[in-house]
Amino acid sequence: MDVSDEVSQISGLMDLFFAMTSAAGTYSPEEMAEWQRVAGLRPRAPMRLRLVRDAGVQAAVKPRG
């Protein structure tokens, strides 16, 4: 198994929490960036949170014009 394919304990718990409370889950920055592109946005580089290693923010900007 490739290290990038491993799921950490916190990632698994977050995915379970979101699945149980909202019928959603957690998604990779790549998946979210693709949704942003489809919506006409320009994805920014993912930002990792310092206190929760496997959590982050995937922001995007609306192109001018």
C-alpha positions in Angstrom: 0.0 0.0 0.0 1.3 3.4 -0.9 1.6 5.8 2.0 -0.6 8.3 0.2 -3.4 5.7 0.2 -3.4 5.2 4.0 -6.2 6.8 6.0 -5.3 8.3 9.4 -7.5 7.7 12.4 -8.6 11.3 12.5 -9.5 11.2 8.7 -11.6 8.1 9.2 -13.4 9.5 12.3 -14.2 12.8 10.4 -15.5 10.8 7.4 -17.7 8.7 9.8 -19.0 11.8 11.6 -20.0 13.7 8.4 -21.6 10.5 7.0 -23.7 10.0 10.1 -24.7 13.7 10.6 -25.2 15.0 7.1 -25.2 12.2 4.6 -21.9 13.6 3.3 -18.3 12.6 3.9 -14.8 14.0 3.6 -13.2 14.8 0.2 -9.7 15.2 -1.1 -8.4 18.6 -2.1 -8.2 17.4 -5.7 -11.9 16.4 -5.7 -12.9 19.8 -4.3 -10.7 21.7 -6.7 -12.3 19.9 -9.6 -15.8 20.9 -8.4 -14.5 24.5 -8.1 -13.2 24.4 -11.7 -16.5 23.1 -13.0 -18.3 25.9 -11.1 -16.0 28.4 -13.0 -13.8 29.2 -10.0 -10.0 29.1 -9.8 -8.8 26.8 -7.0 -6.0 28.0 -4.8 -3.4 25.8 -3.2 -4.8 23.7 -0.4 -4.0 24.9 3.1 -3.3 22.4 5.9 -4.4 23.1 9.4 -1.6 23.0 12.0 -3.5 21.4 14.8 -5.3 18.7 12.8 -2.7 17.2 10.4 -5.2 15.7 8.0 -7.6 18.6 7.8 -7.4 21.6 5.5 -9.1 24.3 3.6 -9.6 24.2 -0.2 -10.4 27.8 -1.2 -11.1 29.2 -4.6 -11.4 32.6 -6.2 -13.8 33.9 -8.8 -12.0 35.1 -11.9 -12.4 38.8 -12.7 -14.3 39.7 -15.8 
